[in-house]
Amino acid sequence: MGSADLGKNNPISHSLVQNLRQQLMRTLPFSKMAVADVDYFLRYCVETYFAPEELILSPADGVPSYLYLIRQGRVSGRRLIPGFEETGFELDAGELFSVSACYGRRPVSAKYMAIEDCFCLAIPIERMHELAKQSKPFSDFLNNRILKLLEESRTALRNSFASQALTEQSLESPLGDLVLKKPISVLPNTSLKDALQLIHDKKVGSVLVVDEAGAIVGILTRYDVLNRVTLAQIPLSTPISSVMSTAVKTVNIDDTAEMAGLIMSRHHIRHLPVLRDRQIVGIISERDLFSLQRLSLNNISSAIRAADDVASLKECANNIRKFARNLLGQGVQARQLTALISHLNDVLTAQLITLFSKRHQLDLERFAWISLGSEGRSEQTIATDQDNALIFIDSELSQKDRYLAFANDVNLALDQCGYPLCKGRIMANNPELCLSQTEWLQRFERWIDQGNPEDLLKASIFFDFRALAGNESLLQPLREYVVKQAQATPRFIKLLAENSLTWKVPFNWFGSLEPKELGGKKIIDIKLQGTAIVVDAARIYALANGIAAVNTRERLAAVGRALNVSEVESMGWIASFEYLQTLRLAAQIDGRTIGGNPNAVDLEQLNSVDKTILRESLSKVRTLQQHLELDYVR
C-alpha cells in the first residue's frame, strides 16, 4: 500500500485534536512552534492505521503525497545500499518520516513498514510546505532535523548536570558577548616611565604598543616589569619598544572564551588583545577568564606547572575531572571538552616528564615522549588509561636502561594521578616501545610492508601518534614515511579495514537497537560499538589518502574532501561521532559506572530525544563502516 492510498483513515475529531495538541507540544518541532501552527498541522492531517507488516511507503511509489507522524506504534525502515544486504532502522512514536523525500519532492530511499498496529497522522505535502513557510521552527526542523535534535539533547544534558556544575558564564561564549576592557595603548617611542605611570593610573595589567596606523607591535605587562626593567636596571627613559614582548598573540571577537583560555595556557601568557577586522576592540586577561570559571583552564594549568611533586600533581588531576564536570554542566560540546581534557592531561604529563628527566639527568632534546591512541588524537575522555611510548636519538642506544627507568617513574606517577597503567603494556616503560629513531622507523616499515592481521590489530593505535614533550622533530621522519608508504601499500590498507570490521554497530535485522545485559541493565558499549568504529574508519581512509591529520574530526573533514562527498555527509559523520563522545563523557562524569565499564550507556535512562539521535548516529556509523568495507575489503 503506497502513500497515495492511506488505508484506513479518518479526519481527526475535535476531541482528539485537543489531546493531540498537548501530546505534540512535548516534542520537537512542535514544542518550539506557535499553538496556531500546531493546530494548522492537526487541522490538515488525517489519522491513518497500518496493520503489522503492512507496507506504508516504498521507492516505487514515487514522490510521497504525505508527511507522516507516528502517533502510536513503531515503523521499520529497510534501506538498500548497492553491494550490501538491506539494512534496517526503527522509528518510534513521535517521530516524523519521509521528511527529506517530501521536502525535496523525490521518492523515498527506503521501504517503510509497520512493525505492530500503527496509527499515524498524515499531512499532505502541499500543506507541509505551506506550514514551513509560516512556521520557522517547523522549517528549520525539516532542514536541519539532526542538528535541532542535537541542540535539544545538549540542553537536556546541560540541565541534568546544572546542579553539579559551577554557576558561571559558559566558556563557549563568544568574546563579543563579554564585557571587554578597553585596551590602553602607547606608541613605540613612549618612555618606560610614562608607560608604567599609565599602567598604575589606569589600574590595568598591561599596555599595548601600537604603530601610527594602530597595528599592534608589542605588549608590556606588570609581570614583565620585574624581569626586564627592575632587575635588569633599565633606565626609565628607555623607549618601551626596547623591553616589550613582540609577536603578540591575538584573538578575534568571534572566538570563544575557551579558545582564549587555550591560547593563554599554551603560550604561558596572561593577556590577549581582541580584534574585529584587524582592529583592536578590547583586551581579555587571565583574571577575566578566572571570573568566568573559578576552576579555570589557566588556573589549573598554572598550578600544574608550579607543582614540584607527584602529590601536588595528583590534586591537579582531580581538578581536571572537576573542571570537565563543570564544563559539561555548561553545555560545552564533546569536541571542545575532549580537547580541553587532553590539553590539561598533556600539561600534567609534560610536568612529570620535566621533573623526572631532571632526576634522571636526561636531556629533553635527545628524546621525545610519544602520545598514542586517544591521547595522540587529543580526544581523551575522563576514563582513560595510558597509551604512550618513547623515542630517542640513535646515539643514545647504549643509554636505553636509563630511559626505561625514567619512563617507569613517569608511568607509575601517572597511575598515581588517576591514569591507570595500560593492561596491554602500551607504555614507554615497555622495552619494545622505548626505541631509537632508527628502530621505530624499522618497526613502522615492518607493520606497513609485512604486517599480518594480528600484528596490525595490535599496532593500529601506533598510527595515532604525536610528540607530547621533548624533541618533536624526532617523529617527523616517521610521520613522513607513514603518510607516503601507507598510501602506496594497498595490502596494508586492506588488512586494516578487515580488522576494523570486528566490531559492529548494535542493530538487529529489523533495525532496532540490540543492547547487551550488564549489571542488570540494557546497555550499549558506546566506545566499542560506536566511537571506535568511526576512529578506525577515519584512520584507514586518512592513511589510504595520504592525509597527515591525526584528530578524528580533522581526519573526517579531510577524508570528505578527498573522497569528494558532500559536506552534509561528512558533517553527518562528525556530528554522529561527537554526539557519541558526549554520551561517553556524560556516563563517565556521572560516576555511576555500569558493571565496571566506563563506556556503558543504559538505554533505559536515555530520554526520547537522545534515543532518536543515538539511532540516527549509529546508523551513520554503520553506513560509514559499510562504505569502508565496500572500498577496501570487497
VEXDREN-2710 file (C-alpha; in Angstrom, 1 decimal):
% VEXDREN-2710
k/r/px/py/pz
1/MET/0.0/0.0/0.0
2/GLY/1.6/3.3/-1.1
3/SER/1.3/6.9/0.1
4/ALA/-1.5/7.6/-2.3
5/ASP/-3.6/5.0/-0.6
6/LEU/-3.7/5.7/3.2
7/GLY/-5.6/2.5/4.0
8/LYS/-8.0/3.1/6.9
9/ASN/-8.0/6.8/7.5
10/ASN/-10.4/9.3/9.1
11/PRO/-10.5/13.1/9.7
12/ILE/-9.3/13.9/13.2
13/SER/-12.1/14.6/15.6
14/HIS/-12.3/17.8/17.7
15/SER/-11.7/16.0/21.0
16/LEU/-8.7/14.1/19.5
17/VAL/-7.3/17.4/18.3
18/GLN/-7.3/18.8/21.9
19/ASN/-5.5/15.7/23.2
20/LEU/-3.0/15.6/20.3
21/ARG/-2.1/19.2/20.7
22/GLN/-0.9/18.6/24.2
23/GLN/0.9/15.4/23.1
24/LEU/2.7/17.0/20.1
25/MET/3.8/20.1/22.0
26/ARG/6.0/17.9/24.2
27/THR/8.3/17.0/21.3
28/LEU/10.3/18.7/18.5
29/PRO/9.5/20.6/16.4
30/PHE/6.0/21.2/17.8
31/SER/7.4/22.2/21.2
32/LYS/9.0/25.3/19.5
33/MET/6.0/26.2/17.3
34/ALA/3.2/28.6/18.0
35/VAL/-0.1/26.9/19.1
36/ALA/-1.8/28.2/15.9
37/ASP/0.8/26.5/13.7
38/VAL/0.4/23.2/15.7
39/ASP/-3.4/23.5/15.1
40/TYR/-2.7/24.1/11.4
41/PHE/-0.8/20.8/11.3
42/LEU/-3.6/18.9/13.0
43/ARG/-6.3/20.6/11.0
44/TYR/-5.0/19.2/7.7
45/CYS/-3.9/15.8/9.0
46/VAL/-5.8/12.6/8.6
47/GLU/-5.4/9.7/11.0
48/THR/-4.2/6.6/9.4
49/TYR/-3.9/3.0/10.5
50/PHE/-1.5/0.3/9.2
51/ALA/-1.6/-3.3/10.3
52/PRO/1.5/-5.2/11.4
53/GLU/3.9/-5.8/8.5
54/GLU/1.8/-3.6/6.2
55/LEU/3.9/-1.5/3.7
56/ILE/3.5/2.2/4.2
57/LEU/5.9/3.7/1.7
58/SER/8.5/2.5/-0.8
59/PRO/10.7/4.0/-3.5
60/ALA/8.4/2.5/-6.1
61/ASP/5.6/4.8/-5.0
62/GLY/7.3/7.9/-6.5
63/VAL/7.2/11.2/-4.7
64/PRO/5.2/10.7/-1.4
65/SER/1.9/12.5/-1.1
66/TYR/2.1/12.8/2.7
67/LEU/4.5/13.5/5.6
68/TYR/3.9/11.0/8.4
69/LEU/4.0/11.4/12.2
70/ILE/3.9/8.2/14.2
71/ARG/1.2/8.7/16.9
72/GLN/1.3/5.1/18.2
73/GLY/3.3/2.0/17.4
74/ARG/6.6/1.5/15.6
75/VAL/7.8/1.6/12.0
76/SER/10.7/-0.3/10.4
77/GLY/12.7/1.2/7.5
78/ARG/14.7/-1.0/5.1
79/ARG/17.3/0.7/3.0
80/LEU/19.3/-1.0/0.2
81/ILE/22.9/0.1/-0.3
82/PRO/24.5/-1.3/-3.5
83/GLY/26.7/-4.2/-2.7
84/PHE/25.2/-5.0/0.6
85/GLU/22.2/-6.7/2.1
86/GLU/19.3/-4.5/3.1
87/THR/19.9/-2.6/6.4
88/GLY/17.2/-1.6/8.8
89/PHE/16.3/1.2/11.1
90/GLU/13.4/1.7/13.5
91/LEU/11.2/4.7/14.2
92/ASP/9.1/5.2/17.4
93/ALA/6.0/7.1/18.4
94/GLY/6.5/10.9/18.0
95/GLU/8.9/10.7/15.0
96/LEU/8.3/12.1/11.5
97/PHE/9.3/10.1/8.4
98/SER/9.7/10.8/4.7
99/VAL/10.9/14.2/5.7
100/SER/13.7/14.5/3.1
101/ALA/11.7/13.0/0.3
102/CYS/8.7/15.3/1.0
103/TYR/10.8/18.4/1.3
104/GLY/12.9/17.6/-1.8
105/ARG/9.9/16.2/-3.7
106/ARG/11.6/12.9/-4.6
107/PRO/10.9/9.2/-3.9
108/VAL/11.9/7.8/-0.5
109/SER/15.1/5.8/-0.4
110/ALA/13.8/3.1/2.0
111/LYS/10.8/0.9/2.4
112/TYR/8.7/1.8/5.5
113/MET/6.6/-0.9/7.1
114/ALA/4.5/-1.1/10.3
115/ILE/6.1/-3.4/13.0
116/GLU/2.9/-3.6/15.0
117/ASP/-0.5/-1.9/15.0
118/CYS/0.5/1.6/13.9
119/PHE/-1.5/4.8/14.0
120/CYS/0.0/7.8/12.1
121/LEU/-1.0/11.4/11.3
122/ALA/-0.5/12.2/7.7
123/ILE/-0.3/15.7/6.3
124/PRO/-0.4/16.4/2.6
125/ILE/3.0/17.6/1.4
126/GLU/1.5/20.8/-0.1
127/ARG/0.1/21.7/3.4
128/MET/3.5/20.7/4.8
129/HIS/5.2/23.3/2.6
130/GLU/2.7/25.9/3.5
131/LEU/3.3/25.3/7.2
132/ALA/7.1/25.5/6.6
133/LYS/6.6/29.0/5.1
134/GLN/4.6/30.3/8.1
135/SER/6.5/28.5/10.9
136/LYS/10.2/29.0/11.1
137/PRO/10.7/26.3/13.8
138/PHE/9.0/23.8/11.6
139/SER/11.0/24.8/8.5
140/ASP/14.3/24.7/10.5
141/PHE/13.5/21.3/11.8
142/LEU/12.7/19.9/8.3
143/ASN/16.0/21.4/7.0
144/ASN/18.2/20.5/10.0
145/ARG/16.5/17.7/11.9
146/ILE/19.6/16.1/13.4
147/LEU/21.1/19.5/14.3
148/LYS/17.9/20.5/16.1
149/LEU/17.7/17.2/18.0
150/LEU/21.4/17.6/19.0
151/GLU/20.7/21.1/20.3
152/GLU/17.7/19.7/22.3
153/SER/19.9/16.9/23.6
154/ARG/22.7/19.3/24.7
155/THR/20.1/21.4/26.5
156/ALA/18.8/18.4/28.4
157/LEU/22.3/17.2/29.2
158/ARG/23.3/20.7/30.4
159/ASN/20.2/20.8/32.6
160/SER/20.9/17.4/34.1
161/PHE/24.4/18.5/35.2
162/ALA/23.5/22.1/36.1
163/SER/23.1/21.3/39.8
164/GLN/26.6/19.8/39.9
165/ALA/28.2/22.5/37.8
166/LEU/29.5/25.9/38.9
167/THR/27.1/28.7/38.1
168/GLU/29.4/30.7/35.8
169/GLN/29.1/32.0/32.3
170/SER/30.0/29.4/29.7
171/LEU/33.4/29.3/28.2
172/GLU/31.6/28.8/24.9
173/SER/30.6/32.5/25.0
174/PRO/31.9/34.5/22.0
175/LEU/34.3/37.2/23.3
176/GLY/32.0/39.7/21.6
177/ASP/29.3/38.7/24.2
178/LEU/31.6/39.6/27.1
179/VAL/32.2/43.0/28.7
180/LEU/35.8/43.6/27.4
181/LYS/38.2/46.0/29.0
182/LYS/39.2/49.0/26.8
183/PRO/42.8/48.5/25.9
184/ILE/45.4/51.0/26.9
185/SER/48.0/51.7/24.1
186/VAL/51.1/53.7/23.6
187/LEU/53.5/54.4/20.7
188/PRO/56.9/52.5/20.5
189/ASN/58.9/55.6/21.4
190/THR/56.9/56.2/24.7
191/SER/59.3/56.1/27.7
192/LEU/59.0/53.4/30.2
193/LYS/58.3/56.0/32.9
194/ASP/55.2/57.2/31.0
195/ALA/54.0/53.7/30.2
196/LEU/54.4/52.5/33.8
197/GLN/52.6/55.6/35.1
198/LEU/49.8/54.8/32.7
199/ILE/49.5/51.2/33.9
200/HIS/49.4/52.5/37.5
201/ASP/46.9/55.3/36.9
202/LYS/44.5/53.1/34.9
203/LYS/44.9/50.1/37.2
204/VAL/45.5/47.7/34.4
205/GLY/47.8/44.7/34.0
206/SER/49.2/45.6/30.6
207/VAL/49.8/48.2/27.9
208/LEU/49.7/47.6/24.2
209/VAL/52.3/49.1/21.9
210/VAL/50.9/50.2/18.5
211/ASP/52.3/51.9/15.4
212/GLU/50.9/55.1/13.9
213/ALA/48.3/53.0/12.0
214/GLY/47.1/51.4/15.2
215/ALA/48.5/48.0/14.5
216/ILE/49.9/46.0/17.4
217/VAL/53.7/45.8/17.5
218/GLY/54.2/44.7/21.2
219/ILE/52.9/44.4/24.7
220/LEU/54.3/45.1/28.2
221/THR/52.7/43.6/31.3
222/ARG/53.1/44.0/35.0
223/TYR/54.8/40.6/35.1
224/ASP/57.4/41.7/32.6
225/VAL/58.5/44.7/34.6
226/LEU/60.4/42.9/37.4
227/ASN/62.5/40.9/34.9
228/ARG/63.0/43.3/32.1
229/VAL/63.1/46.6/33.9
230/THR/63.7/46.4/37.6
231/LEU/66.2/43.5/37.8
232/ALA/67.8/44.5/34.5
233/GLN/68.2/48.1/35.9
234/ILE/66.9/49.6/32.7
235/PRO/66.6/53.4/32.8
236/LEU/63.0/54.7/32.9
237/SER/63.8/57.0/30.0
238/THR/64.3/53.9/27.7
239/PRO/61.6/53.6/25.0
240/ILE/59.1/50.9/25.7
241/SER/60.0/49.2/22.4
242/SER/63.3/48.1/23.9
243/VAL/61.6/45.8/26.5
244/MET/58.2/45.0/25.1
245/SER/57.2/41.5/24.0
246/THR/56.8/41.2/20.3
247/ALA/54.9/38.7/18.1
248/VAL/51.8/39.3/20.2
249/LYS/49.1/36.6/20.2
250/THR/45.6/37.9/19.5
251/VAL/42.0/36.5/19.3
252/ASN/39.0/37.6/17.2
253/ILE/35.8/38.9/18.5
254/ASP/34.0/35.7/17.3
255/ASP/36.4/33.4/19.1
256/THR/35.2/31.8/22.3
257/ALA/36.5/32.4/25.9
258/GLU/37.5/28.7/25.7
259/MET/39.8/29.5/22.7
260/ALA/41.3/32.4/24.6
261/GLY/42.0/30.2/27.6
262/LEU/43.7/27.6/25.5
263/ILE/46.0/30.2/23.8
264/MET/46.9/31.7/27.2
265/SER/47.7/28.2/28.6
266/ARG/49.7/27.0/25.7
267/HIS/51.8/30.1/25.4
268/HIS/52.1/31.0/29.1
269/ILE/50.6/34.4/28.7
270/ARG/48.1/36.4/30.7
271/HIS/46.7/39.0/28.3
272/LEU/45.2/38.7/24.8
273/PRO/44.2/41.7/22.6
274/VAL/40.8/41.1/20.9
275/LEU/40.3/42.2/17.3
276/ARG/37.5/42.8/14.9
277/ASP/38.6/43.0/11.3
278/ARG/42.2/43.5/12.5
279/GLN/41.1/46.5/14.6
280/ILE/41.7/46.4/18.4
281/VAL/38.4/46.4/20.3
282/GLY/39.4/45.1/23.7
283/ILE/41.7/43.0/25.8
284/ILE/41.0/39.9/27.9
285/SER/43.1/38.7/30.8
286/GLU/43.6/35.6/32.8
287/ARG/41.7/37.3/35.6
288/ASP/38.7/37.9/33.3
289/LEU/38.6/34.2/32.4
290/PHE/39.0/33.3/36.1
291/SER/35.9/35.3/36.9
292/LEU/34.0/33.3/34.3
293/GLN/35.2/30.0/35.6
294/ARG/36.6/29.8/39.1
295/LEU/38.1/26.4/38.4
296/SER/39.7/27.8/35.3
297/LEU/41.8/26.3/32.5
298/ASN/44.6/28.7/33.1
299/ASN/44.3/28.3/36.8
300/ILE/44.7/24.5/36.6
301/SER/47.5/24.6/34.1
302/SER/49.4/27.2/36.1
303/ALA/49.0/25.0/39.2
304/ILE/50.3/22.0/37.3
305/ARG/53.4/23.9/36.0
306/ALA/54.1/25.1/39.5
307/ALA/53.8/21.6/41.1
308/ASP/57.1/20.0/42.1
309/ASP/56.0/16.6/43.3
310/VAL/53.6/13.8/42.5
311/ALA/51.2/14.5/45.4
312/SER/50.6/18.1/44.1
313/LEU/50.0/16.8/40.6
314/LYS/47.6/14.2/41.9
315/GLU/45.4/17.0/43.3
316/CYS/45.7/18.8/39.9
317/ALA/44.5/15.7/38.2
318/ASN/41.4/15.7/40.4
319/ASN/40.7/19.3/39.5
320/ILE/40.9/18.4/35.8
321/ARG/38.0/16.0/36.3
322/LYS/36.0/18.5/38.3
323/PHE/36.7/21.1/35.6
324/ALA/35.3/18.6/33.0
325/ARG/32.1/18.1/35.0
326/ASN/31.6/21.9/35.3
327/LEU/32.0/22.3/31.5
328/LEU/29.6/19.5/30.7
329/GLY/27.1/21.3/33.0
330/GLN/27.6/24.4/31.0
331/GLY/26.8/22.6/27.7
332/VAL/30.3/22.6/26.3
333/GLN/30.3/20.2/23.3
334/ALA/32.3/16.9/23.2
335/ARG/34.9/18.2/20.7
336/GLN/35.9/21.1/22.9
337/LEU/35.6/19.1/26.1
338/THR/37.9/16.3/24.9
339/ALA/40.4/18.9/23.5
340/LEU/40.5/20.7/26.9
341/ILE/40.8/17.4/28.9
342/SER/43.6/16.3/26.5
343/HIS/45.4/19.6/26.8
344/LEU/45.4/19.6/30.6
345/ASN/46.4/15.9/30.6
346/ASP/49.3/16.9/28.3
347/VAL/50.4/19.7/30.6
348/LEU/50.3/17.4/33.6
349/THR/52.3/14.6/31.8
350/ALA/54.8/17.2/30.5
351/GLN/55.4/18.4/34.0
352/LEU/56.0/14.8/35.2
353/ILE/58.4/14.4/32.3
354/THR/60.3/17.6/33.2
355/LEU/60.5/16.6/36.9
356/PHE/61.8/13.0/36.3
357/SER/64.1/13.9/33.4
358/LYS/66.0/16.2/35.8
359/ARG/66.1/13.4/38.4
360/HIS/67.5/11.0/35.8
361/GLN/69.7/13.7/34.2
362/LEU/68.2/13.3/30.7
363/ASP/68.3/16.0/28.0
364/LEU/64.9/16.7/26.6
365/GLU/66.5/17.5/23.2
366/ARG/67.7/13.9/22.9
367/PHE/64.3/12.1/23.2
368/ALA/60.6/12.6/22.9
369/TRP/57.6/11.3/24.8
370/ILE/55.0/9.9/22.4
371/SER/51.3/10.0/22.9
372/LEU/49.3/7.3/21.3
373/GLY/45.6/6.4/20.7
374/SER/43.0/8.9/22.0
375/GLU/45.8/10.9/23.7
376/GLY/47.6/11.1/20.4
377/ARG/44.4/12.3/18.7
378/SER/43.6/14.8/21.5
379/GLU/40.4/13.0/22.2
380/GLN/40.8/11.8/25.8
381/THR/37.7/11.3/27.9
382/ILE/37.6/11.1/31.7
383/ALA/38.1/7.3/32.0
384/THR/41.4/6.9/30.1
385/ASP/44.4/4.7/30.7
386/GLN/47.9/5.3/29.5
387/ASP/49.0/4.8/25.9
388/ASN/52.5/6.1/25.4
389/ALA/56.0/5.3/24.1
390/LEU/59.4/6.9/23.9
391/ILE/61.9/7.7/21.1
392/PHE/65.5/8.8/21.5
393/ILE/68.3/9.7/19.1
394/ASP/70.3/6.8/17.7
395/SER/73.5/7.8/19.5
396/GLU/71.7/7.2/22.9
397/LEU/71.0/3.5/22.2
398/SER/73.6/2.5/24.9
399/GLN/71.6/4.5/27.4
400/LYS/68.3/2.6/26.9
401/ASP/68.2/1.3/30.5
402/ARG/68.3/4.9/31.8
403/TYR/65.4/5.8/29.5
404/LEU/63.4/2.8/30.7
405/ALA/64.0/3.7/34.4
406/PHE/62.9/7.2/33.6
407/ALA/59.8/6.0/31.7
408/ASN/58.9/3.7/34.5
409/ASP/58.9/6.5/37.0
410/VAL/56.6/8.6/34.7
411/ASN/54.2/5.7/34.1
412/LEU/53.9/4.9/37.8
413/ALA/53.4/8.6/38.7
414/LEU/50.6/8.9/36.0
415/ASP/49.0/5.9/37.6
416/GLN/49.0/7.6/41.0
417/CYS/47.4/10.6/39.4
418/GLY/44.5/8.6/38.2
419/TYR/45.6/7.5/34.7
420/PRO/45.8/3.7/35.0
421/LEU/48.6/1.6/33.7
422/CYS/47.7/0.1/30.3
423/LYS/46.8/-3.6/30.7
424/GLY/48.3/-4.3/27.2
425/ARG/51.5/-2.6/28.3
426/ILE/51.3/0.1/25.6
427/MET/53.6/2.3/27.7
428/ALA/57.0/3.8/27.5
429/ASN/58.4/1.6/30.2
430/ASN/58.0/-1.4/27.9
431/PRO/61.4/-2.2/26.3
432/GLU/59.6/-2.9/23.0
433/LEU/58.2/0.7/23.0
434/CYS/61.3/2.5/24.2
435/LEU/63.3/2.7/21.0
436/SER/65.8/4.7/19.0
437/GLN/64.7/6.7/15.9
438/THR/66.0/4.1/13.5
439/GLU/64.4/1.2/15.5
440/TRP/61.0/3.0/15.3
441/LEU/61.3/3.5/11.6
442/GLN/62.1/-0.2/11.1
443/ARG/59.1/-1.1/13.2
444/PHE/56.8/1.0/11.1
445/GLU/58.3/-0.4/7.9
446/ARG/57.6/-4.0/9.1
447/TRP/54.0/-3.1/10.0
448/ILE/53.2/-1.5/6.7
449/ASP/55.2/-3.7/4.3
450/GLN/55.0/-7.1/6.0
451/GLY/52.5/-6.9/8.9
452/ASN/50.0/-9.8/9.4
453/PRO/46.4/-9.2/10.6
454/GLU/47.1/-10.0/14.2
455/ASP/50.2/-7.6/14.3
456/LEU/48.2/-4.8/12.7
457/LEU/45.3/-5.3/15.1
458/LYS/47.7/-4.5/17.9
459/ALA/49.6/-1.9/16.0
460/SER/46.7/0.4/14.8
461/ILE/47.0/2.5/17.9
462/PHE/50.5/3.5/16.9
463/PHE/49.3/5.3/13.8
464/ASP/47.7/7.9/16.0
465/PHE/50.9/9.4/17.4
466/ARG/52.3/12.8/18.3
467/ALA/55.1/14.2/20.4
468/LEU/53.9/15.4/23.8
469/ALA/57.2/16.5/25.2
470/GLY/60.9/16.6/24.2
471/ASN/62.3/16.9/20.7
472/GLU/59.3/16.8/18.4
473/SER/61.5/16.7/15.3
474/LEU/62.4/13.1/16.0
475/LEU/59.0/12.0/14.9
476/GLN/59.0/13.8/11.6
477/PRO/60.7/11.0/9.5
478/LEU/58.2/8.5/10.9
479/ARG/55.2/10.7/10.0
480/GLU/56.5/11.3/6.5
481/TYR/57.1/7.6/6.0
482/VAL/53.7/6.6/7.2
483/VAL/51.9/9.2/5.1
484/LYS/53.8/8.2/1.9
485/GLN/54.1/4.4/2.3
486/ALA/50.7/3.6/3.7
487/GLN/49.0/5.2/0.7
488/ALA/51.2/3.2/-1.6
489/THR/50.5/-0.2/0.1
490/PRO/47.0/-1.5/-0.7
491/ARG/47.6/-4.8/1.2
492/PHE/48.2/-2.8/4.4
493/ILE/45.0/-0.8/4.0
494/LYS/43.0/-3.9/3.2
495/LEU/44.2/-5.7/6.4
496/LEU/43.5/-2.6/8.5
497/ALA/40.0/-2.5/7.0
498/GLU/39.3/-6.2/7.7
499/ASN/40.4/-5.7/11.3
500/SER/38.1/-2.8/11.7
501/LEU/35.1/-4.9/10.8
502/THR/35.5/-6.9/14.1
503/TRP/33.1/-4.6/15.9
504/LYS/29.6/-4.0/14.6
505/VAL/27.0/-1.3/15.3
506/PRO/24.4/-2.9/17.6
507/PHE/21.4/-3.1/15.3
508/ASN/19.4/-6.3/14.7
509/TRP/17.9/-7.3/11.4
510/PHE/14.8/-5.1/11.9
511/GLY/16.9/-2.0/12.6
512/SER/16.2/-1.9/16.3
513/LEU/19.0/-1.2/18.8
514/GLU/20.1/-4.5/20.3
515/PRO/21.6/-3.9/23.8
516/LYS/23.6/-6.3/25.9
517/GLU/22.8/-7.2/29.5
518/LEU/25.4/-5.8/32.0
519/GLY/24.8/-5.3/35.7
520/GLY/21.1/-6.0/35.3
521/LYS/20.8/-3.1/32.7
522/LYS/20.4/-3.0/29.0
523/ILE/23.5/-1.3/27.7
524/ILE/25.4/-0.4/24.6
525/ASP/29.2/-0.1/24.8
526/ILE/29.3/3.3/23.2
527/LYS/33.1/3.1/22.5
528/LEU/33.5/-0.4/21.0
529/GLN/30.1/-0.3/19.2
530/GLY/30.3/3.3/18.2
531/THR/33.2/5.8/18.5
532/ALA/35.9/3.2/18.0
533/ILE/34.3/2.2/14.6
534/VAL/34.4/5.8/13.5
535/VAL/38.0/6.3/14.7
536/ASP/39.1/3.2/12.8
537/ALA/37.3/4.3/9.6
538/ALA/38.7/7.8/9.8
539/ARG/42.3/6.4/10.4
540/ILE/42.1/4.0/7.5
541/TYR/40.7/6.5/5.0
542/ALA/43.3/9.1/6.1
543/LEU/46.2/6.6/5.7
544/ALA/44.8/5.5/2.3
545/ASN/44.6/9.0/1.0
546/GLY/47.9/10.4/2.4
547/ILE/46.2/12.6/5.0
548/ALA/48.6/13.6/7.8
549/ALA/45.9/14.7/10.3
550/VAL/45.6/12.6/13.5
551/ASN/42.5/14.1/15.2
552/THR/39.3/12.2/14.1
553/ARG/37.2/15.3/13.3
554/GLU/40.1/16.7/11.2
555/ARG/40.5/13.4/9.5
556/LEU/36.8/13.0/8.7
557/ALA/36.6/16.6/7.2
558/ALA/39.8/15.9/5.1
559/VAL/38.5/12.5/4.0
560/GLY/35.2/14.0/3.0
561/ARG/37.1/16.4/0.7
562/ALA/39.4/13.7/-0.6
563/LEU/36.5/11.4/-1.5
564/ASN/34.5/14.3/-2.9
565/VAL/31.5/13.5/-0.7
566/SER/29.0/16.2/0.1
567/GLU/29.7/18.4/3.1
568/VAL/26.3/17.3/4.5
569/GLU/27.5/13.7/4.6
570/SER/30.9/14.4/6.1
571/MET/29.4/16.7/8.7
572/GLY/26.9/13.9/9.5
573/TRP/29.9/11.6/10.3
574/ILE/31.4/14.3/12.5
575/ALA/28.1/15.2/14.3
576/SER/27.4/11.5/15.0
577/PHE/30.9/10.9/16.3
578/GLU/30.8/13.9/18.6
579/TYR/27.3/13.0/19.9
580/LEU/28.5/9.5/20.8
581/GLN/31.6/11.1/22.5
582/THR/29.2/13.3/24.5
583/LEU/27.3/10.2/25.7
584/ARG/30.6/8.6/26.8
585/LEU/31.6/11.7/28.7
586/ALA/28.2/12.0/30.4
587/ALA/28.4/8.4/31.6
588/GLN/31.9/8.8/32.9
589/ILE/31.4/12.1/34.6
590/ASP/28.2/10.9/36.2
591/GLY/30.3/8.5/38.2
592/ARG/27.8/5.6/38.1
593/THR/29.8/3.1/36.1
594/ILE/27.8/0.0/35.0
595/GLY/29.5/-3.3/35.6
596/GLY/32.9/-1.7/35.7
597/ASN/32.6/-0.5/32.1
598/PRO/33.1/3.3/31.8
599/ASN/31.7/3.3/28.3
600/ALA/28.4/1.5/29.0
601/VAL/25.3/3.6/28.4
602/ASP/22.0/2.5/29.9
603/LEU/19.4/2.7/27.1
604/GLU/16.5/2.9/29.5
605/GLN/17.9/6.0/31.1
606/LEU/18.0/8.0/27.8
607/ASN/15.2/10.4/27.1
608/SER/13.3/10.1/23.8
609/VAL/15.4/12.7/22.0
610/ASP/18.6/11.0/22.9
611/LYS/17.3/7.6/21.8
612/THR/16.4/9.1/18.5
613/ILE/19.8/10.8/18.0
614/LEU/21.6/7.6/19.2
615/ARG/19.8/5.6/16.5
616/GLU/20.5/8.2/13.8
617/SER/24.1/8.5/14.8
618/LEU/24.8/4.7/14.9
619/SER/23.0/4.4/11.6
620/LYS/25.5/6.9/10.1
621/VAL/28.4/5.0/11.7
622/ARG/27.1/1.7/10.2
623/THR/26.9/3.3/6.7
624/LEU/30.4/4.7/7.1
625/GLN/31.7/1.2/8.0
626/GLN/29.8/-0.4/5.1
627/HIS/31.4/2.1/2.7
628/LEU/34.8/1.2/4.1
629/GLU/34.1/-2.5/3.6
630/LEU/33.0/-1.8/0.0
631/ASP/36.1/0.3/-0.8
632/TYR/38.8/-1.8/0.7
633/VAL/37.6/-5.3/1.5
634/ARG/35.2/-6.4/-1.2
END
